Amino acid sequence: METIGVYEAKTHLPKLLERVSKGECILITKHGVPIAVLQPPPQKKQMTPQKVIVQLREFRNMNRLNGLSLKKMIEEGRR
């Protein structure tokens, strides 16, 4: 991880962001004290539609309304 001072980071922010977008991490310091880290955001896991359907079915099977009517609950919420 490269270390850069605040002034240099401010001056070259567009270039630093370009490097971060390619996967680099950059430590920003102020008078030698670390104050921030520029790093790419965590990657979101892509789920297939089939996996989402399986998870929804599992959720539905584990969470029952126990005799409550979904329609009645919706109507109560509109009042």
C-alpha positions as CSV (number, residue, x, y, z in Angstrom):
1,M,0.0,0.0,0.0
2,E,1.4,3.3,-1.0
3,T,1.5,6.2,1.4
4,I,0.7,9.8,0.3
5,G,0.5,13.0,2.2
6,V,-2.8,15.0,2.3
7,Y,-1.5,17.9,0.2
8,E,-0.3,15.5,-2.6
9,A,-3.6,13.5,-2.3
10,K,-5.6,16.7,-2.7
11,T,-3.4,17.9,-5.6
12,H,-3.6,14.6,-7.5
13,L,-6.9,13.2,-6.5
14,P,-8.2,12.3,-10.0
15,K,-5.0,10.3,-10.7
16,L,-5.3,8.6,-7.4
17,L,-8.9,7.7,-8.0
18,E,-8.0,6.2,-11.3
19,R,-5.4,4.0,-9.6
20,V,-7.9,3.0,-7.0
21,S,-10.4,2.0,-9.7
22,K,-7.8,-0.4,-11.0
23,G,-7.5,-2.1,-7.6
24,E,-4.8,-0.2,-5.7
25,C,-5.1,0.9,-2.0
26,I,-3.5,4.2,-1.0
27,L,-2.9,5.3,2.6
28,I,-3.3,9.1,3.2
29,T,-1.3,10.6,6.0
30,K,-1.3,14.0,7.7
31,H,2.1,14.9,9.2
32,G,3.0,11.2,9.0
33,V,-0.2,10.1,10.9
34,P,-2.5,7.8,8.9
35,I,-6.0,9.4,8.5
36,A,-7.6,7.7,5.6
37,V,-7.4,4.8,3.1
38,L,-8.5,5.1,-0.5
39,Q,-9.6,1.6,-1.7
40,P,-12.0,0.1,-4.1
41,P,-15.5,-0.7,-2.8
42,P,-16.2,-4.3,-1.9
43,Q,-17.4,-6.3,-4.8
44,K,-21.1,-7.2,-4.7
45,K,-21.8,-10.9,-5.1
46,Q,-23.9,-11.6,-8.1
47,M,-26.6,-14.2,-7.5
48,T,-28.3,-16.2,-10.2
49,P,-32.1,-16.0,-10.4
50,Q,-32.3,-19.6,-9.5
51,K,-30.4,-19.0,-6.2
52,V,-32.6,-16.1,-5.4
53,I,-35.7,-18.2,-5.9
54,V,-34.4,-21.0,-3.7
55,Q,-33.6,-18.4,-0.9
56,L,-37.1,-16.9,-1.2
57,R,-38.7,-20.3,-0.9
58,E,-36.6,-21.1,2.1
59,F,-37.5,-17.8,3.7
60,R,-41.2,-18.5,3.0
61,N,-41.0,-21.9,4.5
62,M,-39.4,-20.6,7.7
63,N,-41.7,-17.6,8.2
64,R,-45.4,-18.4,8.4
65,L,-48.3,-16.1,9.0
66,N,-49.9,-18.6,11.5
67,G,-53.5,-18.0,10.3
68,L,-53.1,-14.3,9.6
69,S,-54.4,-13.1,6.2
70,L,-51.9,-11.1,4.2
71,K,-54.8,-9.3,2.5
72,K,-56.2,-8.1,5.9
73,M,-52.8,-7.0,7.0
74,I,-52.4,-4.9,3.9
75,E,-55.8,-3.3,4.4
76,E,-55.0,-2.5,8.0
77,G,-51.8,-0.8,6.9
78,R,-53.7,1.5,4.5
79,R,-55.9,2.9,7.3
